[in-house]
Amino acid sequence: MSWKGFTKGVVRAPQTVKQRFNVGESTKDAVYIDAERRFDELETETKRLHDESKKYFDAINGMLKHQIEFSKAVAEIYRPISGRLSDPDSLVPEGNAEGIRACEEYENIVKDQLAALQPELEMIETRIIRPADELMEIIKVVRKSTLKRQHKQLDYDRHRATLQKLQDKKDKSLKDEKAMYKAENEVEQATQEFEYFNDLLKDELPKLFRLEREFIRPLFQSFYYMQLNVFYTLHDKMQGINIGYFDLTLDIEEAFEAKRGTIQQQAEALSIVKFKATGGRRPGQSKYGAGRLALKDRSSAESSPLAIEGGPSAPSRASSNPPSRRATLDSASQPPPPYTAELSAADQSSMNRANSTGSSWGAAAKAKGAAPPPPKPKPSRLSGTPATPTATALYDYEAQAEGDLSFRAGETIEVVTKGASEMEWWVGRINGREGQFPGNYVKVT
C-alpha cells in the first residue's frame, strides 16, 4: 500500500466504524446490494468450480499411480529376501513366480490406461481448469471496482456529514463560511465519483451474470463428456484383463477364501504374533518358559535332599552338590506336610527359636506401653449410603387414580422422589407400596 492510500485509509476509518455499527447516515442502494450479493456468490462458486475440477484431475492421476505402486509393493512381498539366513526361501530364485508375473502384467495394464487417459486429462486441464482460472482473473478485476465504489461511498457519506454539521450551526463565523464552501465542493465531487462507480456496477454486473451462465453451459457439457470418456476407457481396459492368476468365475469372497486357505490359522499359531502371554506364572518361573537348563537343575535338585533335611551331615552334602535356586523355589511351592502331634528334634529346635524370637518382640512391645483403645464406631451420617428422607402424613389421603399412594394421618412415608415445592406430586413408599401423593399432605421429618 502506498503512503497516499494509507493516509486515505486513516481518514476513512471513523466513517468505516460508523457504517459497520450503523451509526449516523449511510448511503444504501437496494439494487446494488442485491447485485453485490450475487457477485459474492459468483466469486465463491467459481473458486469452488476451479478447486473441485483440479481435485478431480488429481484424483484420476492419483488413482492410477496408486494402482501401479500397489502392484510394485505386492511384487516385492512375493520376492524372497535372497542371501539372508533369516529367509527360509533364500535359496529359491523366486518366492512366488506366478504372483510376481501377475503383478508385472497388472502394472503394465495400468500404465497403458494412464497413457490412454492422458488426452482426456489434458482436456480437463485446458477446457475446465484453465477457463475457471481466467474467470477468476476477471472476477478479481471486478472486485477491485467494487472496492473502489465502497471507498467512494465512504467519502461521500463523510463529506455529507461534515457539510450537514456546518449547515446546522447557528452562529457562523467567516471561517465557518469558508469551511462550508469547501465542504460543498467536496460533496459535489464525491457525489460524482460515487454515482459513477455505483451506476457502472449496477449496469454491468447483471451483464456479467448473464455471460457467466453462458460460460458455464459449455464448461459443464465438456466435463460431462470427458468424464464419460474417462470411465469408458477405464472400463474397457479393465474388462479386457486376462492375467490368469485370478479366478474371475468365483464370487469376490469365495475367491478371497480360496486364495487365503489356512494361512490365517498358521499365522495365528506363531508365538511371536501374540502380544501378551496368557496365564500366570509361579514365583521364580521364567517369563519365557522353562528351558533345558532349568529342567536339568530341577531334576538334579529333586534327586538331592535340601540341607535342612540332612541332619548333622547336611553341610558336607550341600557343599558337594548344591541345589539350584529354581529347585529351592519349586520345593517351597509344594503343599505342607500333614499335622502330627510328635515333633522331631529339628522341628523342636526351630520352634524354640521362633518362640525366643517372638518373646523378644513381645518384650519390646510391652516396653512401649499399653496399646491404644480402638476408635469409636463411625456415625451413621458419615456412612457411604445416605439416609432415605422420610415424611409424616398430616392428613388422610385416598388414592384418586392408579399409581397413587394411600395413607393415614400420622404414618411415616419414605420419600423416594421429592418435588421442587410442596404444591407438586411426590413419590413415596409405605411398607413396600410405592406411589404418588400430594406434597402438601405431609411434613418432612
Number of C-alpha atoms within 10 A of each C-alpha: 5 6 8 8 10 11 11 12 13 11 14 17 13 12 22 20 11 14 16 9 9 10 11 10 13 18 10 9 10 9 10 16 12 11 18 17 10 15 20 13 12 17 17 12 12 19 15 13 17 18 15 13 17 16 13 14 17 12 12 14 15 13 12 18 15 12 15 20 12 14 20 17 12 15 20 13 14 17 18 19 19 16 11 11 10 9 12 12 16 16 14 14 12 16 20 15 13 13 18 21 14 20 23 17 16 21 20 14 18 21 16 12 19 20 10 15 20 13 13 18 20 13 16 21 16 12 17 21 20 15 16 23 16 11 16 18 12 13 18 13 10 17 16 11 16 18 12 15 21 16 16 22 23 23 24 23 23 21 23 20 18 16 20 13 11 16 13 9 10 7 6 13 10 8 9 14 13 12 14 19 13 13 19 17 13 18 20 13 14 21 18 13 17 21 15 13 19 21 12 14 20 17 13 13 17 14 11 17 15 11 11 14 11 11 14 16 10 13 17 13 11 16 17 11 11 18 16 12 14 18 12 12 17 17 12 11 15 14 9 9 11 13 14 9 12 13 15 10 8 11 10 11 9 12 14 13 11 12 12 10 10 10 10 9 9 9 11 11 11 9 10 9 9 10 7 8 9 7 5 8 11 10 11 12 14 12 10 8 8 10 9 8 9 17 13 12 15 20 13 16 21 14 9 13 16 19 17 12 10 13 10 10 11 15 14 12 15 16 10 9 13 16 20 15 13 18 21 15 15 16 13 11 11 8 7 7 6 5 7 6 4 8 11 8 10 12 11 12 12 12 13 12 12 12 12 12 11 12 12 11 12 11 10 11 12 10 9 8 8 8 8 6 6 6 6 6 6 8 7 10 9 9 9 7 8 9 10 8 14 17 18 17 20 16 14 13 16 12 13 10 8 8 13 20 22 17 18 13 13 13 14 21 23 18 19 16 13 14 14 10 10 14 11 13 18 22 20 23 19 15 8 7 11 18 17 21 23 16 20 15 16 22 14 13 9
